[in-house]
């Protein structure tokens, strides 16, 4: 059921299927134009990108012809509205790869900890779900420091927590109270 609901939701967001009238927004079309320009920047400059925070300077040079119709010739933006594409356009494949490795390490650590923990650990689950929510929203959001702070902070807390409490904090507290 979750998979079907997820697919219907994704289709609706992309202006397809029965939920399109509820979920599709014109800004999605605009974001796709911004994403294309960012991908073009990264492809043209695969090793260095166009420079950190330089997306806005190069947007008009790398946008697709369709972007001159919608959002329009005079429209510019300073971000790709996708953190991954923004990093790729700014620093190329090396930066994107580093960002993916870091996020992969956080995900690997979290999943390993969740599998290893024998009891419900609400604190760790909260950290993980917060980090996962940040990752999901970063697909359609800008790389703004107030938001990025949460992604880095939660990722670091997940790794630190998993190292400090390898069997989960609840198990740790129970064993301390029995021995003390």
Order of alpha helices (4+ residues) and beta strands (2+ residues): alpha-alpha-alpha-alpha-alpha-alpha-alpha-alpha
